[in-house]
C-alpha cells in the first residue's frame, strides 16, 4: 500500500529540502518537492538493481534524500 499523493508530496518535500541543505543548494519549495519525489523514484530504481529495497515513510525519505542529492550533483555537473 502506497502513501498517496499528499504523503508523497510532503515526504518528497522534506527529502528535497534535506538534500538541498546537505548539498548547499539554494532551491525553492517546489523544486525541493520535485527533487524529492523524482529522487525517490531514481534511488529506488538504483537500489533495486543492487537488491536493496526501502519501505514506509522513512524508507521513502531516505531514498528521496539520496536520489535528490544525486540529482543535484548531476545537475551541477551538467550546468
Secondary structure, DSSP 8 states (H G I E B T S, - for coil): ---HHHHHHHHHHHHHHHHHHHTT----HHHHHHHHHHHHHHHHHHHHHTT----HHHHHHHHHHHHHHHHHHHHHHH-
